[in-house]
Amino acid sequence: QRCASPEDILRGGTRACSFDESMLLPGDSCVSACEAGFLEDGAATRYCAQGGVWRDESGNLAPFLACRKACPTRTVENGSSCVGVLDGQVCTMQCNQGWRAVGLQSQQCGWNETLQTAQWTTESLVCARECH
């Protein structure tokens, strides 16, 4: 049974398959790569396996590589930081002991089509001193 053509890489990447993508059979492979400035999310090589499914090098079912950018590091004074968070991911921030969170603790990194980059889509958390 043939494997379905791999889904397109949304942005920032290329893919090359061992044979015509419309005729992929068990044993064929596709290798993906991200352009400079994009980070790889997932494994780059996928193999067409028996039953028409795509697997990684370990034989596990897995989606194809996605090319993403990371949001800038977000640090909250008297709290935690979000580092290396990719577009489409969420980072949960916390305040240090003795400080309380004002705002959303879940910080969303999103893709800005106009600017072609990743940016935070939520206001930054603020940590305020607790009053006793």
Salt bridges, closest charged atoms under 4 A:
ASP41 OD2 - ARG68 NH1 2.67
ASP87 OD2 - ARG11 NH2 2.33
